[in-house]
Each structure stands twice: as C-alpha cells, then as structure tokens.
Amino acid sequence: MATNLAIDPDLLETALKAGGLKTKKDTVNLALTEFIQRRKNADILSLFGTIEYDDEYDYKAARHRD
C-alpha cells in the first residue's frame, strides 16, 4: 500500500538517528509499533486496582487432582 504522508523531515531524521535504523520505512514502522505497544500498556495499567480478589480462595488446593 503506497501512502504519501507529510512527515516532519527533522523529526524523522532525529528518529532515524535515535533508533539506529538504516531506512525511513524501518524507522516509521518501529515508531508505530512502539506507539501501539504504549497504548496497550496504558490500557493494561488502567486495570490495576479494579480486580477484586477472594481472600478465602486457596490456590494450592486447586492444584491437586483427584
């Protein structure tokens, strides 16, 4: 899929150097991958403190098979 994007050339050059990659394409792909991962991490972090645990649950008892 060919796409024409107006990307800030200074920003792209800085990202290229920071990432240590050889091509602009690899740099943009890495940036998109990291962006997606950060968003997923933020979604996971929002779950902290929202799960209720049963203090009576005995996880060791669930390991035994009869």
Buried (B, 14 or more C-beta within 10 A) or exposed (E): EEEEEEEEEEEBEEBBEEBEBEEBEEBBEBBEEEEEEEEEEEEEEEEEEEEEEEEEEEEEEEEEEE
